[in-house]
Amino acid sequence: MTPETAAPPVIPTEPLTPAPHQGFAIRIVGAAAFAHLLNDMIQAVLPAVYPMFKSEFSLTFGQIGIIGLVYQVTASLLQPWVGMYTDKRPLPYLLPSGMIATFVGIALMAMATSYEMLLIAAAIVGIGSATFHPEASRVARMASGGRFGTAQSTFQVGGNTGSAIGPLLAAVIVIPHGQRAIAWFMLAAALAITVLFRLTDWTVQHGQAKMKSLAKSHGVGLSRGKVIQAIAVIAVLMFAKFVYIASFTNYFTFYLIERFGLSVQQSQMYLFIFLASVALGTFIGGPVGDRIGRKAVIWISFLGVAPFALALPYANLMGTAVLAVVIGLVMSSAFAALVVYAQEAVPGRVGMVSGLMFGLMFGIGGIGAAGLGNLADVHGIVWVYHFTSYLPLLGLATAFLPKTTMH
């Protein structure tokens, strides 16, 4: 503790104190979360306008799938490599540079006159996302003041919120006015660039010193064998979480339409409610993890949601709505805990770990969506929800997570 703790208001950019619950730079974490909202809102526009592209360019479902694959590959596979490189050679201005790439990708998408141009635009938007996530997550950790879970969940809830409102804005702005209206989202990218330049200035002045101070007081990580074990368990947990979440984000509307005869508009409102509960659960999970430990949150997230997941395929419409909200709240609480656990397991490699975790999220989500779609073609969408209801039981793998020095 420093002698200034009794002083009047603490300004976030004052020199760090070693106390874990001081120095939480709310304006910096909040700015990173806001940039995450803008980034993921833009990313969510792409799948929302697939039907328009299919019609305007006379594309097949296979060609639409290729657009999604190009985006997912660049967005997911590049992230850990970006993080690994910047762990060793910090490039603070890479953060706004990545958003500039997104700006360019959106412009190309709005002006594209061929399928090939759409693919190039999707790849550039994916590169922007791959650059953004590991670096912005690093900034959130720098500004955490030791409250890593709170900072990570605040950062992540920005992305969840952006993902939820992106399709709604696309429906209002793009669908009625056509492809050129995608250019309006360049304004969101420009705003994000401005925010990220300000974050970069803070990082250059204060961030690295904060990160070094936090690293000194938060353990030595796991041995190589334990790290491999931890990564294997995390991969299983990420698979269970994001394949199950993908069944909602991609197919919940189809399930509701087929099972209960809802209209498209009605089903989309249920999806929005689910996504909002995911955002809230993500936000709650971080602070809870700071208090009771990462593994405890992971246990609660998976096994706590299992009874509700197993009951969902048998519920009526009202029960389905209630269960979906509970599932979104509880299941989503684990992501911040998983990210922070991995960062604690491999201290000093924040960029690589963040990139790996966000890359896994993108990759597993994309592959899971494709696999579930194929299963739905063969067995029907209702069968898929019976099948995925067992996925949270894979949370039993949490028992094999090695204990870190923090929890």
Secondary structure, DSSP 8 states (H G I E B T S, - for coil): --GGGGSS---TTS---S-TTS---HHHHHHHHHHHHHHHHHHHHHHHTHHHHHHHTT--HHHHHHHHHHHHHHHHHHHHHHHHHHHHS--TTHHHHHHHHHHHHHHHHHH--SHHHHHHHHHHHHHHHHHHHHHHHHHHHHTTTT-HHHHHHHHHHHHHHHHHHHHHHIIIIITTT-GGGGGGHHHHHHHHHHHHHHHHHHIIIIIHHHHHHHHHTS-----HHHHHHHHHHHHHHHHHHHHHHHHHHHHHHHHHHHHH---HHHHHHHHHHHHHHHHHHHHHHHHHHHHH-HHHHHHHHHHTTHHHHHHGGG--HHHHHHHHHHHHHHHHTHHHHHHHHHHHHSTT-HHHHHHHHHHHHHHHHHHHHHHHHHHHHHH-HHHHHHHHTTGGGGGGGGGG----S--
